[in-house]
């Protein structure tokens, strides 16, 4: 795959390349605010397609500037502050060349621009360098020990001739997690959002309920360029996200950063994306009560690949529809199968032609913006389906599908800058699983879609209120019900386990929540104050209660923490 992408880059570099932009890192709060203003505009935007994230920074500025000049819009002071924040954060694409300028540099060379510690902006070259920091500390009510996050790093982004964009970020991290997160990691699911990790002794800060903390690097970086105005190519390590919901059942950012090549065609009301990835396969089968730790050895971790097509269409002014197909496969020595590079042909056809049993899924998403206040959205994913067995209603294990429905309400009840959202997710048993562990819809032992895996339902209620310019108050309430594995057979919830591990007599009679039925209530209240551009003071209170039929998964967590974030998104463990 690397060889083929390199050849592609060299060929395209020899021809004319149009103005280029890097992407806004996927952070829930950033994208939530952009969604807010698209909904308030009363229509779906063509500057970017909200069902495939991240967005290019140039597209964000183009949308914000047009929206700011819309004479049909009324803006609160907080809205004006937010819109100006977007312009300052992406000033290199703003029409006003003075956008983001500070009144005075710090120590002569630093903070010439509000969003950048160090900026070099000369003809045909621009680079911005920023520190990355996340220091967070708190206690659980169950013990006097501490939980904390300690992240230090830096990021760089820039443009060469406004034709080649580049981005890189690296950070060193040490964390002590609440006990429910630690239990997930020790069962082999991996550190949420991350890849390779090691354990370490926290010394005097050591958590009494946890033997060790987790030490890991976060690293991502890519190149981005446009051979044509309508075509973008991106290559590097990062994440992608499909959907308009708080969760995604198609592709989320819960897994580790992975190697990918992406080609995006954006013409008129259409956007067509091809994504080719190299992922990390299973680091050990996960069974209840079995501890699996990821450690480096003398051989490579198992590799696998995923290829994905996504077509997004704006239907009229208010509706956006997306369709997706993806296939998970692995070959000897981890070689990318060239048959799946074809950007137009159906993967299922290729799979049949090859005589393979690669794992293929199809999906769809929809969004409807209306009344300048509401956005209804949904997703559907199909792994396998036999209509006859659905009608028979005998619980055939192979009817594997998932769906999502949700609604966003902007300026709720005429209260300015109060935004509400409710979402329902339904995933049947064995969705995302495969006949062997390499074919599962995972990367580095983490789900590529929903953090819970499968065999669950979930209700998510969210509220965000911005009482003053720099303060945001966010509340979350989640009710999750899942059937968990309680013995050596798979009940369909743990997608790291192949469906070949299900009970021998389980062809029929499969129901939702089979296994150890577990109910989880998760509540979160966060106060975030932006002291200066992208520097946040944050207080967070979490309550989580889990109850299972056998008592094996019972736990209660009361967790309060206080910290700062600088040029990085909030780290949450909502499962």
PEVENMO-V53549 format. One record per backbone hydrogen bond with DSSP energy under -0.5 kcal/mol. CO is the residue of the C=O (numbers start at 1). NH is the residue of the N-H. E is the energy in kcal/mol with one decimal. If there is no record, write none. Layout:
{{CO/NH/E} {CO/NH/E}}
This chain:
{{1/5/-2.4} {2/6/-2.4} {3/7/-2.1} {4/8/-2.0} {5/9/-2.4} {6/10/-2.3} {7/11/-2.2} {8/12/-2.3} {9/13/-2.0} {10/14/-0.6} {11/14/-1.0} {12/15/-1.3} {18/226/-0.6} {22/57/-2.8} {23/25/-0.5} {25/27/-0.9} {27/31/-2.2} {28/32/-2.1} {29/33/-1.9} {30/34/-1.6} {31/35/-2.4} {32/36/-2.0} {33/37/-1.6} {34/38/-1.9} {35/39/-2.5} {36/40/-2.2} {37/41/-1.3} {38/42/-0.5} {38/43/-0.8} {39/42/-1.4} {48/50/-0.6} {49/52/-1.7} {51/243/-1.6} {53/241/-2.5} {55/24/-2.6} {56/60/-1.7} {57/61/-2.2} {58/62/-2.1} {59/63/-2.3} {60/64/-2.6} {61/65/-2.8} {62/66/-1.7} {63/67/-2.6} {64/68/-2.6} {65/69/-1.1} {67/70/-1.4} {69/71/-0.6} {70/73/-1.6} {76/80/-2.3} {77/81/-2.0} {78/82/-2.4} {79/83/-2.7} {80/84/-2.1} {81/85/-1.9} {82/86/-1.9} {83/87/-1.7} {84/88/-2.6} {85/89/-2.3} {86/90/-1.0} {88/91/-0.9} {90/93/-2.1} {91/94/-1.5} {95/97/-0.7} {96/99/-2.0} {98/101/-2.1} {100/114/-2.8} {105/107/-0.5} {106/109/-0.6} {106/110/-2.6} {107/109/-1.5} {110/106/-3.9} {112/102/-2.3} {113/116/-1.1} {116/113/-0.6} {117/111/-2.3} {118/129/-2.4} {119/121/-0.5} {120/127/-2.3} {122/125/-2.3} {124/161/-2.1} {125/122/-2.5} {126/159/-2.5} {127/120/-2.5} {128/157/-2.1} {129/117/-0.9} {129/118/-1.8} {130/155/-2.5} {132/153/-2.5} {133/566/-2.8} {134/136/-0.5} {134/151/-2.3} {135/564/-2.5} {136/149/-2.5} {137/562/-2.7} {138/147/-2.7} {139/560/-2.0} {140/143/-1.1} {145/140/-0.8} {147/138/-2.6} {148/176/-2.2} {149/136/-2.2} {150/174/-1.7} {151/134/-2.0} {152/172/-2.8} {153/132/-2.5} {154/170/-2.2} {155/130/-2.5} {156/168/-2.5} {157/128/-3.1} {158/166/-2.0} {159/126/-2.4} {159/161/-0.6} {160/163/-2.1} {160/164/-1.6} {162/20/-1.5} {163/226/-0.6} {164/160/-2.4} {165/224/-2.4} {166/158/-2.2} {167/222/-2.2} {168/156/-2.9} {169/220/-2.4} {170/154/-2.2} {171/218/-2.8} {172/152/-2.0} {173/216/-1.9} {174/150/-2.1} {175/214/-2.6} {176/148/-1.0} {178/181/-0.9} {178/182/-2.1} {179/183/-2.3} {180/184/-1.3} {181/185/-2.2} {182/186/-2.6} {183/187/-1.4} {184/189/-1.9} {185/188/-1.8} {185/190/-0.6} {186/292/-1.3} {190/192/-0.5} {191/194/-2.4} {198/215/-3.5} {200/202/-0.5} {200/213/-3.0} {202/205/-1.8} {203/206/-1.8} {206/208/-0.5} {207/210/-1.8} {213/200/-1.4} {214/175/-2.2} {215/198/-2.6} {216/173/-2.2} {217/219/-0.5} {218/171/-2.3} {220/169/-2.8} {221/237/-3.0} {222/167/-2.0} {223/235/-2.2} {224/165/-3.2} {225/227/-0.5} {225/233/-3.0} {226/18/-2.0} {228/231/-1.3} {230/266/-2.9} {231/228/-0.7} {232/264/-2.8} {233/225/-2.4} {234/262/-3.0} {235/223/-2.4} {236/260/-2.6} {237/221/-1.8} {238/258/-2.1} {241/53/-3.3} {242/251/-0.7} {251/242/-2.7} {254/193/-2.1} {258/238/-1.7} {259/278/-2.4} {260/236/-2.2} {261/276/-2.9} {262/234/-2.5} {263/274/-2.9} {264/232/-2.5} {264/266/-0.5} {265/267/-0.5} {265/272/-3.1} {267/270/-2.7} {269/314/-2.2} {270/267/-1.9} {271/312/-3.3} {272/265/-3.2} {273/310/-2.1} {274/263/-2.5} {275/308/-2.5} {276/261/-2.5} {277/306/-1.3} {278/259/-0.9} {279/281/-0.5} {279/304/-2.0} {280/444/-2.1} {285/287/-0.6} {287/290/-2.3} {289/291/-0.5} {293/295/-0.6} {299/297/-0.5} {302/281/-3.6} {304/279/-3.2} {305/329/-2.8} {306/277/-2.9} {307/327/-2.4} {308/275/-2.8} {309/325/-2.0} {310/273/-3.0} {311/323/-2.3} {312/271/-2.3} {313/315/-0.7} {313/321/-2.9} {314/316/-0.8} {315/318/-0.6} {315/319/-1.1} {317/44/-2.7} {318/369/-2.5} {319/315/-2.6} {320/367/-2.3} {321/313/-2.9} {322/365/-2.5} {323/311/-2.7} {324/363/-2.7} {325/309/-2.8} {326/361/-2.7} {327/307/-2.0} {328/359/-1.8} {329/305/-3.4} {331/334/-2.3} {332/335/-1.2} {336/338/-0.7} {337/340/-1.8} {338/341/-1.6} {339/342/-0.7} {346/350/-1.6} {347/351/-2.9} {348/352/-2.2} {349/353/-2.5} {350/354/-2.4} {351/355/-0.8} {351/356/-1.8} {352/355/-0.6} {358/360/-0.6} {359/328/-3.2} {361/326/-2.6} {362/382/-3.1} {363/324/-3.0} {364/380/-2.4} {365/322/-3.2} {366/378/-2.0} {367/320/-2.7} {368/376/-2.6} {370/373/-1.5} {370/374/-2.3} {373/410/-3.5} {374/370/-2.3} {375/408/-2.5} {376/368/-2.9} {377/406/-2.4} {378/366/-2.2} {379/404/-2.4} {380/364/-2.3} {381/402/-2.3} {382/362/-2.2} {384/400/-2.3} {386/390/-1.7} {387/391/-2.4} {388/392/-2.3} {389/393/-1.1} {389/394/-0.8} {394/509/-3.1} {395/510/-2.4} {396/399/-1.4} {398/400/-1.6} {399/401/-0.7} {400/383/-2.6} {400/384/-1.5} {401/428/-2.1} {402/381/-2.8} {403/426/-2.6} {404/379/-1.8} {405/424/-3.0} {406/377/-2.2} {407/422/-2.3} {408/375/-1.8} {409/420/-2.8} {411/414/-1.3} {412/415/-2.2} {414/416/-0.7} {415/418/-1.5} {417/419/-0.6} {417/466/-1.7} {418/412/-3.0} {419/464/-2.6} {420/409/-2.9} {421/462/-3.1} {422/407/-2.5} {423/460/-3.0} {424/405/-2.1} {425/458/-2.2} {426/403/-2.5} {427/456/-1.9} {428/431/-1.3} {428/455/-0.9} {430/433/-1.5} {432/441/-2.5} {434/499/-2.1} {436/439/-1.3} {437/440/-0.9} {440/442/-2.3} {441/448/-2.1} {443/446/-1.4} {446/443/-2.6} {448/252/-3.3} {450/453/-1.6} {452/454/-1.0} {455/483/-2.1} {456/427/-2.6} {457/481/-2.3} {458/425/-2.6} {459/479/-2.4} {460/423/-2.4} {461/477/-2.4} {462/421/-2.1} {463/475/-2.8} {464/419/-2.9} {465/467/-0.6} {465/473/-2.9} {468/471/-1.0} {470/530/-2.4} {471/468/-0.6} {472/474/-0.5} {472/528/-2.7} {473/465/-2.7} {474/526/-2.8} {475/463/-2.4} {476/524/-2.4} {477/461/-2.7} {478/480/-0.5} {478/522/-2.8} {479/459/-2.2} {480/520/-3.5} {481/457/-2.1} {482/484/-0.7} {482/518/-3.3} {484/516/-3.2} {489/487/-0.5} {492/430/-2.1} {493/454/-1.6} {493/495/-1.0} {494/497/-1.5} {498/501/-2.0} {499/502/-1.5} {501/490/-1.6} {503/506/-1.7} {507/397/-1.9} {511/514/-1.5} {515/517/-1.1} {516/484/-1.8} {517/549/-1.5} {518/482/-2.8} {519/547/-2.3} {520/480/-2.9} {520/522/-0.5} {521/545/-2.5} {522/478/-3.2} {523/543/-2.8} {524/476/-2.6} {525/541/-2.6} {526/474/-2.8} {526/528/-0.5} {527/539/-2.4} {528/472/-2.6} {529/531/-1.0} {529/537/-3.1} {532/535/-2.9} {534/536/-0.5} {534/567/-2.5} {535/531/-1.7} {535/532/-1.0} {536/565/-2.3} {537/529/-2.9} {538/563/-2.5} {539/527/-2.8} {540/561/-2.6} {541/525/-2.4} {542/559/-3.0} {543/523/-3.1} {544/557/-3.1} {545/521/-2.9} {546/555/-1.9} {547/519/-3.0} {551/554/-1.1} {555/546/-2.9} {557/544/-2.6} {557/559/-0.5} {558/141/-2.3} {559/542/-3.3} {560/139/-1.7} {561/540/-2.7} {562/137/-2.3} {563/538/-2.8} {564/135/-1.8} {565/536/-3.3} {566/133/-1.8} {570/572/-0.6} {573/575/-1.2}}
